[in-house]
Amino acid sequence: MAGVSSQQSVEELPYKLTLKVPFETARQALIASQTLSPDPILKGNELDVTYDAEDTTLLLKFSGISDRVIRVAISNVIDNLKTIVECIDEFDGKKDVLFEEE
Amino acid sequence: MTVDLDKYAKPGKGYYIALGLEGSANKLGVGVIKHNLGQLSTTNRAEVLSNIRDTYITPPGEGFLPRDTARHHRNWVVRVIKKALIEAKIKGTDIDCICFTQGPGMGAPLQSVVVAARTLAQLWDLPLVGVNHCVGHIEMGREITGADNPVVLYVSGGNTQVIAYSKQRYRIFGETLDIAIGNCLDRFARTLKIPNEPAPGYNIEQMAKKGKHLVNLPYTVKGMDLSMSGILAHVEGLAKDMFGKQNKKLVDVESGEPITAEDLCFSLQEILFSMLVEITERAIAHVNSNQVLIVGGVGSNERLQEMMKLMIQDRKNGQIYATDERFCIDNGIMIAHAGLLGYRTGQTNELWNTICTQRFRTDEVFVKWRDD
């Protein structure tokens, strides 16, 4: 589901990684980005994450002090993304639907 | 003078419906509540349309850890929301607002639930309302029991507080200085390897019913506050002596009969609940009230309700109010209810303002919907 690219540069936070997550619509990508972005990043001096929606793609940019820090952050974000995607699958465009027992 | 609760009503709609999401500890709850226009009263009660709960149960001897609890909530949250909508027989278009627990509680579980709340709110273009978990308990307790201005004893796995309302705040009169009462009971259940199903406190309560001998335990009321970690250490020490390698037999001083695990459960409950009764009684005297409302998971303990009743009966027109496990134990409906009261007085949270916090004191909330 995600295209992963990795590059390194010699900044404060040398380890960088970008995730590109495709959605069906631009609105879904925007919703995902706005759902993820409010929560503060713990250990802000060791890790930075930015969330952006570009057309139908959710862009997640991680920079961290080590690859381990980035791995943990990605794992967290993907856990949250699962909830978001499940919500979209079940509820998007179904505001006027009366759900029934399956 | 009463607060106008219909300033933000949708034109032409005679009622409000709120969806509430709770996940501050090991219970995941989703509820749907309905208020009709006008003041809530005995003739205009809030209506519970659905109240679904899924509890994360750990094996005997183990507590629930934040990460695992969050995983449980993430696994179930969408399904439980759907179930709550089905049972309430409502559509997204019927809903006025989505309410969620903003704190206090465990960080990871809270965060796992708010993600679903944020997503659904955006998908269906509905406002979000953040709710203080303790205020949720208080408001639901008041609504279910009809207690209008009680002293509130809030006892659960994470909180132990005696609360009274004054000038638009729920003020804390006394509280635990270390661990919560439910935490104390749960941890003792773990020491004894009692099952966590349906709840560790419930199983202790059942064992305590069979206890006969009161074992001497420390009694630690500190002014209006109480301390429970020392009592826990003491009773755990006794249990380890009795059931550990030492296999030491304890006997009751008066009868010479052996002390059992049931006696320990009984003694622990008696001592903890006596402490609660003492500080509650003092709070009642302070605020000149004669009503006590017990909320929170431990509030479903019948022995606690009985002891509190004995105390309140000695007071003029004294009245005790308690609810059953549907509303005592953490649930989504109380979040929906308290959130809807907030919504009706103009509260909504923008996305940036929906961050959950582990510490969120009861008295931080401005109670706009009351002005008595």
Interface residues (C-beta under 8 A of the other chain):
Chain A: I31 A32 Q34 T35 L36 S37 P38 D39 P40 D79 N80 K82 T83 I84 E86 C87 I88 E90 F91 D92 K94 K95 D96 V97 L98 F99 E100 E101
Chain B: A70 R71 R74 V77 V78 K82 L85 I86 K89 I90 K91 G92 T93 Q111 S112 V115 A116 R118 T119 L120 Q122 L123 W124 D125 L351 W352 N353 T354 I355
